[in-house]
Amino acid sequence: MARAKKLNDRNQLIMKITSKSKKSAGLTFTECMIAIVVLAIIVIGTSAYRYAAATSARKSELQMTGAEAGLLLCESWCALEGSGSFDPVADFSGVLDIQTSGTGPATPSGFTALASYRLDIDDTVYFATLSWKDIATGLRALHVEVAWDQHSSGSEEYEDANKTFNLTTYTRI
């Protein structure tokens, strides 16, 4: 009998050690809530990062397009040795959606305005002003300034343009 009691006590001890108590069998409500909050913070942080990356990529794309448009106008004009009769509307018709515009960036001080233009590229409206200045005999500075709406609000008005790109080159005349 004593041996049976000893075996019974030993079996009960083994059962206590191997069996899980109710408290440790699962997660408490507080632990679940902490896990949910941590996951929510991670998801929100990741989403904010992806949104910022996409926005920055779009702004970079707009700036590259504006710079390339300015370079195209400036280099084309320079190839014609800064001619006062340079007409990008006629030169780029069919290739680029460009038209003469009554508004555009201001002409820099001391420069003579050639014209202002409106360019529609990839659903964004760019405004460009071309101007020139004779620096010395036989040397002319050609200036192109391109402006656009950095926030892509879809505006087609120069007044909403909030980003510019300036380019100046020199040519012999």
JOLINUR-V816113 format. One line per field, one symbol per residue. ss: DSSP state (H for helix, E for strand, L for the rest). phi: phi as a letter, one per 20 degrees, with the letter a starting at -180 (. if undefined). burial: + if it has 9 or more other C-alpha atoms within 8 Angstrom, else -. A space follows every 10 residues. Layout:
BEGIN
ss=???
phi=???
burial=???
END
This chain:
BEGIN
ss=LHHHHHHHHH HHHHHHHHLL LLLLLLLLHH HHHHHHHHHH HHHHHHHHHH HHHHHHHHHH HHHHHHHHHH HHHHHHHHHL LLLLLLLHHH HLLLLLEEEE LLLLLLLLLL LEEEEEEEEE ELLEEEEEEE EEEEEELLEE EEEEEEEELL LLLLLLLHHH LLEEEEEEEE EEL
phi=.fffffffff fffffffeee fffefbeegf ffffffffff ffffffffff ffffffffff ffffffffff fgfffffffe lmgfdfcfff fdfndcecbf cecrgfffgn edfeadcddd clmceddccd bbbfebfncc edcccdcbef elfnfddfge fccccdbccc bed
burial=---------- ---------- ---------- -+-------- ---------- --------+- -++-+++-++ +-++--++-- ++-----++- -++--+++-+ +--++-+--- +-++++++++ +--+++++++ ++++----++ ++++++++++ -------+-+ +--+++++++ +--
END
